């Protein structure tokens, strides 16, 4: 039986913190956060700080930079490093005002696996949309389903054409649940 996969996202709850866009060593917002969602390793940026936009309970798993880049407690990063060392890059970050160690979690694989027919609704960028930089990519994806046969042995990845989705294998989902990681939400794809 093929492995099941899940979109991992932030479980937004009242009373929990909300993270902002990461800052570089000079305190400036990073200009292009797409590098962190590209499904490729990221070049070093030096020290980075993640501001807390809304104070609240810290969580083990959060999203930063328009809600697309995972920032995780070091204990969560350790799980990813153990279970999917070839699929992730761990970049230390400081979360403003919190002494615990946090890491930006980057999926280093990009997999072309979205199943257009099985997904609920797919919209693709067309020439008349006048966005040649996005032509042929997904404009929106609702009720995403993937073709698991195209994933191979990858356990953590971004989806080609719709890199906002951060996908993990079932064994990673189970490990995060067993570790009682706060802030993580899973949707089977």
Backbone torsions as a table, in degrees:
resi	resn	phi	psi	omega
1	UNK	NA	128.4	-178.8
2	UNK	-64.3	152.4	177.7
3	UNK	-62.1	144.5	174.1
4	UNK	-90.3	151.7	-179.2
5	UNK	-128.8	153.6	-174.5
6	UNK	-138.2	140.5	171.0
7	UNK	-79.4	125.5	179.5
8	UNK	-100.2	121.7	179.2
9	UNK	-139.0	177.8	-177.1
10	UNK	-83.7	130.3	175.1
11	UNK	-87.2	94.4	-175.8
12	UNK	-74.7	123.6	180.0
13	UNK	-136.5	144.1	176.9
14	UNK	-58.6	140.3	177.9
15	UNK	90.7	-6.3	177.9
16	UNK	-99.2	156.2	179.2
17	UNK	-66.7	162.5	175.7
18	UNK	-132.3	121.4	-176.2
19	UNK	-89.2	148.9	178.9
20	UNK	-97.3	-165.8	179.8
21	UNK	-77.2	132.8	-180.0
22	UNK	-56.7	148.1	-179.8
23	UNK	-112.4	146.3	176.6
24	UNK	-80.3	-176.3	-177.9
25	UNK	-60.9	-19.9	178.7
26	UNK	-95.6	5.2	178.9
27	UNK	81.1	14.9	179.0
28	UNK	-97.6	142.2	176.4
29	UNK	-60.4	140.2	175.8
30	UNK	-63.4	131.1	-174.4
31	UNK	-68.1	-41.1	-173.1
32	UNK	-127.0	97.5	180.0
33	UNK	-78.6	-9.3	-178.8
34	UNK	-63.7	-23.1	177.2
35	UNK	-58.1	-34.6	-177.0
36	UNK	-80.8	-10.6	178.9
37	UNK	-116.3	11.9	-174.1
38	UNK	-78.9	-12.8	-176.8
39	UNK	77.9	24.5	177.7
40	UNK	-135.6	158.4	175.4
41	UNK	-59.4	150.0	-177.6
42	UNK	-102.6	142.2	175.0
43	UNK	-75.5	147.6	-177.6
44	UNK	-58.9	139.2	179.3
45	UNK	-113.2	5.8	-173.6
46	UNK	76.5	-158.1	-178.3
47	UNK	-72.2	140.0	178.2
48	UNK	-129.4	146.5	177.3
49	UNK	-124.9	140.8	176.8
50	UNK	-111.0	118.3	179.0
51	UNK	-75.5	153.2	174.1
52	UNK	-97.7	111.0	-177.7
53	UNK	-74.1	-40.8	177.1
54	UNK	-127.2	124.2	178.5
55	UNK	-67.6	151.3	178.3
56	UNK	167.5	-167.1	179.1
57	UNK	-65.0	128.6	174.0
58	UNK	-67.6	153.8	179.8
59	UNK	-129.0	160.5	179.1
60	UNK	-74.4	-29.9	-178.3
61	UNK	-131.3	124.0	177.0
62	UNK	-142.3	166.9	175.2
63	UNK	-115.2	143.6	178.6
64	UNK	-128.6	164.5	176.8
65	UNK	65.2	69.0	-178.5
66	UNK	63.2	28.3	173.9
67	UNK	71.4	26.5	-175.1
68	UNK	-120.1	-14.6	-175.4
69	UNK	-115.5	116.7	-179.1
70	UNK	-66.2	134.9	170.0
71	UNK	-120.3	122.1	-172.4
72	UNK	-127.2	152.5	174.0
73	UNK	-64.6	150.7	-176.5
74	UNK	-56.8	-30.5	179.0
75	UNK	-67.7	-30.9	176.3
76	UNK	-74.3	-41.1	177.9
77	UNK	-58.1	-38.8	178.7
78	UNK	-61.0	-40.9	177.3
79	UNK	-61.2	-45.5	179.6
80	UNK	-64.3	-40.9	179.9
81	UNK	-63.5	-35.5	179.9
82	UNK	-76.3	-40.8	-173.1
83	UNK	-90.0	-26.0	-176.2
84	UNK	-144.3	56.2	-174.0
85	UNK	-61.6	-28.3	-178.9
86	UNK	-86.6	-6.2	-174.2
87	UNK	-109.3	-4.6	-176.1
88	UNK	-134.1	154.4	170.8
89	UNK	-123.0	132.1	-177.8
90	UNK	-109.7	119.5	-177.0
91	UNK	-116.8	113.5	179.9
92	UNK	-60.4	136.8	175.6
93	UNK	-137.1	155.5	173.8
94	UNK	-102.0	130.3	172.9
95	UNK	-94.0	119.7	-174.1
96	UNK	-52.3	125.0	174.4
97	UNK	84.5	5.1	-179.3
98	UNK	-126.6	128.0	-175.6
99	UNK	-77.9	-21.2	-178.2
100	UNK	-64.1	157.5	178.8
101	UNK	-84.7	133.8	176.9
102	UNK	-127.8	159.0	-175.1
103	UNK	-138.2	138.4	170.6
104	UNK	-82.7	128.2	-175.8
105	UNK	-101.7	114.0	-177.6
106	UNK	-110.9	124.3	172.9
107	UNK	-78.0	124.4	-175.5
108	UNK	-98.0	9.7	178.5
109	UNK	-122.7	141.8	176.5
110	UNK	-122.4	120.4	-173.7
111	UNK	-119.4	129.3	177.3
112	UNK	-87.2	94.4	-170.8
113	UNK	-143.5	1.2	-179.4
114	UNK	-64.3	129.8	179.5
115	UNK	-93.0	100.3	-176.2
116	UNK	-58.9	-39.8	-176.4
117	UNK	-74.1	-36.3	-177.8
118	UNK	-82.5	-21.4	179.0
119	UNK	-72.2	152.6	-176.7
120	UNK	-63.3	-49.7	179.5
121	UNK	-151.9	131.8	-179.9
122	UNK	-126.2	130.1	171.4
123	UNK	-122.0	134.2	-176.5
124	UNK	-115.8	143.7	176.4
125	UNK	-66.2	131.1	-177.7
126	UNK	-117.9	163.7	180.0
127	UNK	-53.7	-38.4	-178.6
128	UNK	-67.7	-13.5	176.2
129	UNK	-77.6	-9.8	177.9
130	UNK	54.6	44.2	174.2
131	UNK	-130.7	73.2	-177.6
132	UNK	-58.6	-25.6	178.7
133	UNK	-68.9	-17.4	-177.7
134	UNK	-116.4	-0.1	-176.5
135	UNK	-49.0	126.4	178.3
136	UNK	86.8	-12.5	177.2
137	UNK	-86.4	169.4	-179.3
138	UNK	-76.5	132.9	175.6
139	UNK	-87.7	-36.8	173.5
140	UNK	-158.2	151.3	179.6
141	UNK	-137.4	119.3	177.1
142	UNK	-116.7	139.3	-179.9
143	UNK	59.0	47.3	-174.5
144	UNK	-60.3	136.9	170.8
145	UNK	-129.5	145.3	178.6
146	UNK	-115.0	159.9	172.5
147	UNK	-90.7	102.1	-174.4
148	UNK	-62.5	-22.7	-179.2
149	UNK	-70.1	-16.4	-179.2
150	UNK	-91.8	-3.7	-174.4
151	UNK	-86.8	-27.7	-177.7
152	UNK	68.2	-137.9	-178.3
153	UNK	-100.3	15.5	178.7
154	UNK	-70.2	135.7	-177.9
155	UNK	-108.6	-21.9	179.9
156	UNK	-139.0	128.0	-178.6
157	UNK	-162.7	167.6	169.5
158	UNK	-104.1	154.0	-179.4
159	UNK	-93.8	131.7	178.5
160	UNK	-57.6	135.6	176.2
161	UNK	81.6	-15.6	178.7
162	UNK	-146.1	64.8	-171.5
163	UNK	-72.5	-0.2	176.2
164	UNK	-69.2	-19.8	-179.8
165	UNK	-82.6	127.3	177.5
166	UNK	-109.0	111.7	-170.4
167	UNK	-109.3	138.7	176.4
168	UNK	-130.0	154.0	177.5
169	UNK	-77.9	165.4	-177.2
170	UNK	-61.3	-36.9	-179.1
171	UNK	-65.3	-32.5	176.4
172	UNK	-71.7	-42.4	176.0
173	UNK	-55.7	-48.3	-178.9
174	UNK	-61.9	-42.9	179.6
175	UNK	-63.0	-40.5	179.2
176	UNK	-67.6	-39.1	177.8
177	UNK	-66.5	-43.2	178.4
178	UNK	-61.5	-36.2	180.0
179	UNK	-79.5	-1.3	179.8
180	UNK	54.8	46.5	179.2
181	UNK	-67.9	127.1	179.9
182	UNK	-87.5	145.2	175.2
183	UNK	93.0	-6.5	-176.9
184	UNK	-94.2	139.3	177.8
185	UNK	-133.1	138.6	-175.1
186	UNK	-121.2	138.8	174.8
187	UNK	-132.7	121.3	-178.1
188	UNK	-65.7	136.8	178.0
189	UNK	-118.8	NA	NA
